Amino acid sequence: MRPNVKCVKKRDRDHYVLRWTDPDTGAERQRRTQATTKAAALKEAGRLEEEILTGRYDASGAILWEHARQRHKAEKLPELRPSTIKKYRETLDEVQRVVHPHRLTDLDASRISIFQSKLRDRGLRPASIRSHLTHLRAFLRWCEDVELLKKAPRVKLPSLRGTGKLMKGRPLTDNEFRSMLDATESVVGPQRVAAWRHYLEGMWLSGLRLRESLLFEWRGHGVPRVELGGRRPMLFIPAEYDKGGKDRCVPITPDFAEFLQQTPDGERTGPIFRPPGRDGRVANPIWVSRVVARIGENAGVIVDEQTKKHASVHDFRRSFGVRWAARIPVHALRELMRHASLSTTMDYYVGQDADRTADLIWQSHPKCEVST
């Protein structure tokens, strides 16, 4: 029998209330909604009826974990970027797998601490644990905002300082980069080697992220593009393409500008980088990632001795960041790397290369010699 959920609104109230009979106890129950119109209230009533019919309704009145997830998926996720949606899904799946919440209120501070401990026991890196907790905290705060929770539990984010290695890989040396250029033909063949070497050189000099590197064009409106005609060359990134969701003009380093200037004016149309796939068309990000990883493997460039991980596209960005960390102030580096937080720049790029820093210090005082 389908439950009968009624929508009621008193004259002195702004929001509708749902009233129904508990199918197990026969007791009269009610739930306050955020709906201010009859249509919105009926929609809420339909959801509640579906919960009762499918067994997802909790007679205690607490919001079920799965119901909160479905609300979040329907109401919050559509406004986010695909990569952010994927991260929320991965995080909430992990929570479900590790601590098995039934009600939303099951996720108290104690259960969240257990979740963090279990992730650490599985060997997840501190940065990965922090990312999961950041998204879980945002999810719980959203639940509080829409009154699925009275008060979101406190989620304490672990500090990344003093936790050892933060990067999955490491910056590449100049020789390792050259060895990857040399190994490119063995992976992509002689007909495609020029385009792929051009791509690797561009990634080495630009510090671009993989997906955005395939979006940049020479000209156009509403697309990521280079602007070489101003006082200083810039990259323009519209908000919908930016990881931080903002329109950005990012300075281009002199060596990357020189690299771009090597392309004749008549060829500056369409995408800047065109690494070809098997069919000759510009490869998609997943294919590009796999090809670069194979090039790193063929070149014998290992960036993590423990896991035997070979060089990947993101190691090019790491290399770019470390090179420029030794040349420019940290606030300028943050802007160049487009980090949302200065702490990210500090944690990953400042003070990561003691030899390079020592060289800079001693170059500023060349007359001093230390005997050994």
C-alpha positions as CSV (number, residue, x, y, z in Angstrom):
1,M,0.0,0.0,0.0
2,R,1.4,3.4,-1.0
3,P,1.8,5.8,2.0
4,N,-0.2,9.0,2.0
5,V,2.1,11.9,2.7
6,K,0.2,15.2,3.1
7,C,1.7,18.7,2.6
8,V,0.5,21.2,5.2
9,K,1.4,24.9,5.5
10,K,0.1,27.1,8.3
11,R,-0.8,30.7,7.5
12,D,1.9,32.2,9.8
13,R,4.6,29.9,8.5
14,D,6.8,30.2,5.3
15,H,7.6,26.5,4.9
16,Y,5.5,23.4,4.3
17,V,5.4,20.4,6.7
18,L,5.0,16.8,5.6
19,R,2.6,14.6,7.7
20,W,2.1,10.9,7.4
21,T,1.3,7.8,9.4
22,D,4.3,5.6,10.3
23,P,3.7,2.2,8.5
24,D,5.2,0.2,11.3
25,T,3.8,1.8,14.4
26,G,0.8,3.6,13.2
27,A,2.0,6.8,14.9
28,E,1.5,10.2,13.3
29,R,4.7,11.8,12.1
30,Q,5.7,15.0,10.5
31,R,8.8,16.5,8.9
32,R,9.6,20.2,8.2
33,T,10.7,21.0,4.7
34,Q,12.5,23.9,3.0
35,A,9.7,24.1,0.5
36,T,7.8,27.4,0.2
37,T,5.6,26.4,-2.7
38,K,3.0,23.6,-3.0
39,A,4.9,22.2,-6.0
40,A,8.2,21.9,-4.2
41,A,6.4,20.4,-1.2
42,L,4.7,17.8,-3.3
43,K,8.1,16.9,-4.7
44,E,9.5,16.4,-1.2
45,A,6.4,14.3,-0.4
46,G,7.1,12.1,-3.4
47,R,10.6,11.5,-2.2
48,L,9.4,10.6,1.3
49,E,6.8,8.2,-0.1
50,E,9.6,6.5,-2.2
51,E,11.8,6.2,0.9
52,I,9.0,4.4,2.8
53,L,8.1,2.1,-0.1
54,T,11.7,1.1,-0.7
55,G,12.6,0.6,2.9
56,R,14.9,3.5,3.1
57,Y,12.7,5.4,5.6
58,D,14.0,5.5,9.2
59,A,11.3,5.6,11.8
60,S,13.6,7.3,14.3
61,G,13.3,10.4,12.1
62,A,17.0,10.5,11.4
63,I,18.1,11.1,7.8
64,L,19.5,8.0,6.1
65,W,23.0,8.2,4.7
66,E,21.9,7.0,1.3
67,H,19.1,9.6,1.2
68,A,21.6,12.4,2.0
69,R,23.8,11.1,-0.8
70,Q,21.0,11.1,-3.3
71,R,20.0,14.6,-2.3
72,H,23.6,15.8,-2.6
73,K,23.9,14.1,-6.0
74,A,20.7,15.7,-7.3
75,E,21.0,19.2,-5.8
76,K,24.7,20.0,-5.4
77,L,26.8,18.0,-7.7
78,P,25.2,19.3,-11.0
79,E,26.8,22.7,-10.4
80,L,30.3,21.3,-10.0
81,R,33.1,20.3,-12.4
82,P,33.2,16.7,-13.6
83,S,36.5,16.1,-11.8
84,T,35.1,17.4,-8.5
85,I,32.0,15.2,-8.9
86,K,34.3,12.2,-9.4
87,K,36.2,13.1,-6.2
88,Y,33.0,13.4,-4.1
89,R,31.8,10.0,-5.4
90,E,35.2,8.4,-4.6
91,T,35.2,10.0,-1.1
92,L,31.7,9.1,-0.1
93,D,32.1,5.5,-1.5
94,E,35.2,5.2,0.7
95,V,33.2,6.4,3.7
96,Q,30.5,3.8,3.0
97,R,33.0,1.0,2.5
98,V,35.1,1.8,5.5
99,V,32.7,2.9,8.3
100,H,29.3,1.7,6.9
101,P,27.1,4.6,8.1
102,H,23.3,3.8,8.1
103,R,22.1,7.2,9.3
104,L,23.7,10.5,8.5
105,T,24.2,11.1,12.2
106,D,26.3,8.0,12.4
107,L,29.1,10.1,11.1
108,D,30.2,11.7,14.3
109,A,33.7,12.8,15.2
110,S,34.6,9.4,16.5
111,R,33.5,7.6,13.3
112,I,35.3,10.1,11.2
113,S,38.5,9.6,13.2
114,I,38.2,5.9,12.6
115,F,37.8,6.5,8.9
116,Q,41.0,8.6,8.8
117,S,42.8,5.9,10.8
118,K,41.7,3.1,8.4
119,L,42.9,5.1,5.4
120,R,46.2,5.6,7.0
121,D,46.5,1.9,7.8
122,R,45.9,1.1,4.1
123,G,48.9,3.2,3.2
124,L,47.2,6.2,1.6
125,R,49.4,9.3,1.3
126,P,48.7,12.2,3.7
127,A,47.7,14.3,0.8
128,S,45.1,11.7,-0.3
129,I,43.7,11.4,3.2
130,R,43.5,15.2,3.5
131,S,41.7,15.4,0.1
132,H,39.1,12.7,1.2
133,L,38.5,14.5,4.5
134,T,38.1,17.9,2.8
135,H,35.4,16.6,0.5
136,L,33.7,14.8,3.4
137,R,33.7,18.0,5.4
138,A,32.2,19.9,2.5
139,F,29.5,17.2,2.1
140,L,28.5,17.4,5.8
141,R,28.4,21.2,5.8
142,W,26.1,21.1,2.8
143,C,23.9,18.6,4.7
144,E,23.7,21.2,7.6
145,D,22.9,24.0,5.2
146,V,19.9,22.2,3.8
147,E,18.9,21.0,7.3
148,L,19.6,17.3,6.8
149,L,21.8,17.7,9.9
150,K,21.3,20.0,12.8
151,K,25.1,20.5,13.2
152,A,27.8,19.1,11.0
153,P,30.5,17.3,13.0
154,R,34.0,18.8,13.1
155,V,36.3,17.3,10.6
156,K,39.9,18.0,11.5
157,L,42.2,18.0,8.5
158,P,45.6,16.5,9.0
159,S,48.6,18.7,8.5
160,L,50.9,17.8,5.5
161,R,54.0,19.2,7.2
162,G,56.3,16.7,8.8
163,T,54.6,13.8,7.0
164,G,57.6,13.0,4.7
165,K,57.2,12.7,0.9
166,L,54.2,14.5,-0.5
167,M,54.6,14.0,-4.2
168,K,53.6,10.7,-5.9
169,G,56.6,11.2,-8.2
170,R,59.4,13.7,-8.2
171,P,60.9,16.4,-10.4
172,L,62.9,15.2,-13.4
173,T,66.4,16.1,-14.1
174,D,67.4,17.7,-17.5
175,N,69.2,14.5,-18.5
176,E,66.0,12.4,-17.7
177,F,63.9,14.8,-19.8
178,R,66.4,14.4,-22.7
179,S,66.3,10.6,-22.4
180,M,62.5,10.7,-22.6
181,L,62.8,12.8,-25.8
182,D,65.2,10.2,-27.2
183,A,62.8,7.3,-26.2
184,T,59.8,8.9,-27.8
185,E,60.2,7.4,-31.3
186,S,60.4,3.9,-29.8
187,V,56.9,4.3,-28.5
188,V,55.0,6.4,-31.1
189,G,56.9,5.6,-34.3
190,P,58.8,7.8,-36.7
191,Q,55.7,9.4,-38.3
192,R,54.4,10.8,-35.0
193,V,57.6,11.4,-33.1
194,A,57.9,15.1,-34.1
195,A,54.4,16.0,-32.7
196,W,55.0,14.0,-29.5
197,R,58.4,15.6,-28.9
198,H,56.8,19.0,-29.4
199,Y,54.2,18.1,-26.8
200,L,56.8,16.9,-24.3
201,E,58.9,20.0,-24.8
202,G,55.9,22.2,-24.3
203,M,54.9,20.5,-21.1
204,W,58.5,20.7,-19.8
205,L,58.5,24.5,-20.3
206,S,54.9,25.4,-19.5
207,G,54.0,23.5,-16.3
208,L,50.5,23.0,-17.7
209,R,48.2,20.3,-16.4
210,L,47.4,17.4,-18.7
211,R,43.8,18.1,-19.6
212,E,44.2,21.8,-20.0
213,S,47.3,21.4,-22.2
214,L,45.1,19.8,-24.9
215,L,42.5,22.7,-24.7
216,F,44.8,25.7,-25.3
217,E,44.4,27.3,-28.7
218,W,46.3,30.0,-30.6
219,R,43.2,32.2,-31.0
220,G,39.6,32.2,-30.2
221,H,37.0,33.5,-27.7
222,G,35.7,31.6,-24.7
223,V,38.5,29.0,-24.9
224,P,41.9,28.7,-23.2
225,R,44.4,30.5,-25.4
226,V,47.8,32.2,-25.6
227,E,48.1,36.0,-26.0
228,L,51.5,36.9,-27.3
229,G,50.7,40.4,-28.4
230,G,50.6,42.3,-25.1
231,R,53.3,43.8,-23.0
232,R,54.1,40.4,-21.7
233,P,52.9,37.0,-23.1
234,M,50.0,35.5,-21.2
235,L,47.8,32.4,-21.0
236,F,44.1,33.2,-20.7
237,I,42.0,30.6,-19.0
238,P,38.2,31.1,-18.8
239,A,36.5,30.2,-15.5
240,E,34.8,27.1,-16.9
241,Y,38.2,25.6,-17.8
242,D,40.0,26.7,-14.6
243,K,40.5,24.3,-11.7
244,G,39.7,27.2,-9.3
245,G,36.7,28.3,-11.3
246,K,38.0,31.8,-12.1
247,D,39.0,33.7,-15.2
248,R,42.7,33.9,-15.2
249,C,45.6,35.5,-17.0
250,V,48.7,33.6,-16.2
251,P,52.2,34.9,-17.1
252,I,54.2,32.8,-19.6
253,T,57.8,32.1,-18.7
254,P,60.4,33.5,-21.2
255,D,61.6,30.0,-22.3
256,F,58.0,28.9,-23.0
257,A,57.3,32.1,-24.9
258,E,60.4,31.5,-27.1
259,F,59.2,27.9,-27.7
260,L,55.8,29.2,-28.8
261,Q,57.4,31.9,-31.1
262,Q,59.1,29.1,-33.0
263,T,55.7,28.2,-34.6
264,P,55.3,30.3,-37.8
265,D,52.4,32.8,-37.9
266,G,50.6,30.9,-40.6
267,E,50.5,27.8,-38.5
268,R,49.1,29.4,-35.4
269,T,45.5,28.1,-35.7
270,G,43.6,25.6,-33.6
271,P,45.1,23.7,-30.7
272,I,48.7,24.5,-29.7
273,F,49.5,20.9,-28.9
274,R,48.3,18.1,-31.2
275,P,49.8,14.8,-30.0
276,P,48.3,12.3,-32.4
277,G,46.6,9.0,-31.4
278,R,46.5,5.8,-33.4
279,D,44.0,7.3,-35.9
280,G,46.0,10.4,-36.4
281,R,43.6,12.7,-34.6
282,V,44.5,14.6,-31.5
283,A,44.7,12.1,-28.6
284,N,42.4,12.3,-25.6
285,P,43.9,12.9,-22.1
286,I,43.8,9.2,-21.1
287,W,45.7,8.1,-24.2
288,V,48.2,10.9,-23.7
289,S,48.8,9.9,-20.1
290,R,49.4,6.3,-21.1
291,V,51.8,7.2,-24.0
292,V,53.9,9.5,-21.8
293,A,54.1,6.8,-19.1
294,R,55.3,4.3,-21.7
295,I,57.9,6.8,-22.9
296,G,59.1,7.2,-19.3
297,E,59.3,3.4,-19.0
298,N,61.2,3.0,-22.2
299,A,63.6,5.8,-21.1
300,G,64.1,4.0,-17.8
301,V,63.1,7.1,-15.7
302,I,61.9,5.9,-12.3
303,V,60.4,8.6,-10.1
304,D,59.6,6.4,-7.1
305,E,62.0,3.6,-6.1
306,Q,59.6,2.1,-3.6
307,T,56.8,1.6,-6.1
308,K,59.0,1.5,-9.2
309,K,56.7,4.2,-10.8
310,H,58.0,5.6,-14.0
311,A,57.8,9.2,-15.1
312,S,54.4,10.6,-16.0
313,V,52.9,13.8,-17.4
314,H,52.5,15.3,-14.0
315,D,56.2,14.9,-13.2
316,F,56.8,17.5,-15.9
317,R,54.6,20.0,-14.0
318,R,56.6,19.1,-10.8
319,S,59.8,19.7,-12.6
320,F,58.6,23.1,-13.8
321,G,57.5,24.1,-10.3
322,V,60.8,23.2,-8.7
323,R,62.9,24.9,-11.4
324,W,61.0,28.2,-10.9
325,A,60.8,27.9,-7.1
326,A,64.6,28.6,-7.1
327,R,64.1,31.7,-9.2
328,I,61.1,33.7,-8.1
329,P,59.4,34.6,-4.8
330,V,56.9,32.1,-3.4
331,H,53.9,34.4,-4.0
332,A,54.8,34.7,-7.7
333,L,55.3,30.9,-7.8
334,R,51.8,30.4,-6.4
335,E,50.4,32.5,-9.1
336,L,52.5,30.8,-11.8
337,M,51.3,27.3,-10.6
338,R,47.8,28.5,-10.0
339,H,47.5,27.1,-6.5
340,A,44.4,28.0,-4.6
341,S,46.4,28.1,-1.3
342,L,49.9,29.3,-0.6
343,S,50.3,26.3,1.7
344,T,50.1,24.0,-1.4
345,T,53.0,25.9,-2.9
346,M,55.0,25.8,0.3
347,D,54.4,22.1,0.9
348,Y,55.2,20.9,-2.6
349,Y,57.7,23.2,-4.1
350,V,59.5,25.5,-1.6
351,G,62.5,23.9,0.1
352,Q,62.2,20.7,-1.9
353,D,65.6,20.9,-3.6
354,A,68.4,21.7,-1.0
355,D,71.2,21.4,-3.6
356,R,69.6,24.0,-5.9
357,T,69.0,26.3,-2.9
358,A,72.5,25.9,-1.7
359,D,73.9,26.8,-5.2
360,L,71.8,30.0,-5.2
361,I,73.1,30.9,-1.7
362,W,76.7,30.4,-2.6
363,Q,76.4,32.2,-6.0
364,S,75.4,35.3,-4.0
365,H,78.7,35.1,-2.1
366,P,81.3,33.6,-4.5
367,K,84.4,34.7,-2.7
368,C,83.8,32.5,0.3
369,E,85.3,29.0,0.1
370,V,85.0,26.1,2.6
371,S,87.8,23.6,2.8
372,T,87.0,20.0,3.4
